[in-house]
Amino acid sequence: MMYMTKMMIEIRNLLQKVGQSSTVSLPSIVVIGSQSSGKSSVLEAIVGHEFLPKGNNMITRRPIELTLVNDPKVSADYGEFPDLGLHRITDFSLIQKNLTELNQSVPERECVSDDPIRLTIHSPRVPDLSLIDLPGYIQVAGENQPRELKRKISELCDKYIRGPNIILAISAADVDLANSTALQASRRVDPRGERTIGVITKMDLVDPEKGAAILSDKQYPLRLGYVGVISRAPQQTGLFKRDTGALLRQISKNEKSYFSTHPEFGPDSGVNIGTVTLRKKLMHVLEQQMSSKLQDTTAAIQRELEETSYQFKVQYNEEPMTAEAYLAASLDDFKHAFKRFASSFGRPQMQQLLKEALDQRVLDQLAAKYWNKPIEDLSPAPFEPENIADLPKADPDSQFWHMQLDTATSALTRLGVGRLAATVVANAIQANVDKLVNKSTFAKHPSARQVINEAAATVLADRSYTTSDGIEFSLKPYKYEVDIQPQEWSQGRDHVAGVLKMELDQCQRAMGNLENSVGGKRKLKEVMNFVDKARKGEIVVEGETRNGAGGFSAALLQKGREAVFLRDRADIINMRIMAVKSRQCKSLENKYYCPEVFLDAVATKLTQTSVLFLNVEMLNDFYARFPREVESKLGEQMLGGGLERFASEDSRIRRHLDLIRRKELLELVLSKIEGLRRFHRADDDVAGAH
Ligand code: GDP
């Protein structure tokens, strides 16, 4: 018979996991009683351990759903809080501490919470039982207890004492039964006393005669009867803790020595006494109640399973799904996308990226050494556009122009191309990885996304130093001399013309923006005229220009200066485009006339050498290591429930998985019930045969 309760409790716990299962509920024993009625003492006597929160003013604020599991193999009793992930706590004072903390976590103004604390206790000495300890009824609300507390406790208890639960109504023998709040409450929901067990505590505090009268059930009859107990824990003596099982032994001994000295409780008295009797009764009654509910429960579960299967069919076409499969598919897709990227991003792409970066540096050098300088102020400029117009009608014999080109070349070769190349390529890869992630299912998973991006960063960072050092080393000869071939020259000429054209477009675009921002072409022209005149000294601007000048505000003047700068730059670039395209720049011999072409050819050489290195040191290494790194880092993240968390981040997958889990749990429950019924029938057959 015991097997039944054990299985039913297991089923009950499974059903709890199904969640939101409103239609299915299996009976539990709910424990109610007034404060100080001895409720905790009874529960502890049943469990055989002191573990409930105690102390002055300690009010239970949350229901404790206590599952006792009889497990003959256990050597040291232990408790578990499944919701908190706390397992195998053998120190019951720690369980008590946890319960106290969980209890105190309910804010005072909320009074009580109906969010239960789940606790499971495993021991070879406990019966299989499922008990719910509820807050004790309070008679008179104390001064520092809110008035609502009494009402809220009562409401909470009402919720739990509904059928099919069994009510364990605790009343103290030294309080008139007519005043027992527990019995009053139980009578409201179970008027005929069919599922109420009366427990009378503190039997030692009343005359045996009176005590026996209470138990004999005349005044307030209950079909399941009363049990009298003396469950006060005997004082602990000595330094050592009570050994396992000692509490119940001591209580029974205590009870025996009291009850056996009073003939009112003798074997023929017909009254039920003692904690051991109570335990047996609880097991028996729970078992009865559970088996009587088996039929209804089965039908309800079947209905729920049908509904779930239907949903599974219509919503998901019965497509199977697991968190593992989802992860594997996501990872597979990502790896494929990455492969496609890898085959599209190689030397030519790196070459282009790095060359673009170097083009900018070439422009910087040209601006610094050959072209304009930013106009700092309205004061007459040292810069004379006429000189620039000559430039560089450079005399190839002039040492000055030799030096200009040499320093510009040297600045280019020594600007730290290694670092620049490694950074440009690493950034591009990182940005592409981010793009791939965005397009993949991982986009919906913030933490996985972070892991993937970090994996890319780690692998790239790993090679960044050696790559940039290697590149620098391989570029070393260029730092002394760059030998340009005619072919390279003519390619450089074509390319730089394009770069200059782009730069020109950019100047023009910026100019357009400036025009718009000041309210038109004409307005900008006016300001520019003023700035020009001031620069040439035709207008003397007195004092600071911070507050504006010539009727223009400071902000407007600033824009005027920018516009003048852009115009001059555009003029020069225009001129230089013509120069580059001219016959003069066709030949390498004229390199001093055409610094743009020469520097472009240098930049291309630097790029080509760098890319050879980047390809071997960085890119190939990245392509080989990144997928493995992602897999291993994601694997780490999926440990300890990470996989479930991951899958449920996607609401569509979460719903799918939840439905499947629900279906599987319900199927499991049904198969367990089926097994149980077969067992039950066999049991009945054996009983019938005798
Ligand atoms: P709860 O507030 O209902 O949980 O009650 P407790 O279990 O904390 O008991 C209240 C007080 O009554 C405590 O001081 C217990 O030691 C005491 N007590 C509990 N059961 C008995 C009993 O059977 N006999 C006697 N004499 N005292 C008891």
Residues whose N, C-alpha, C, O or C-beta is under 5 A from the ligand:
A	BS01	GDP	S34 Q35 S36 S37 G38 K39 S40 S41 T201 K202 M203 V229 I230 S231 R232
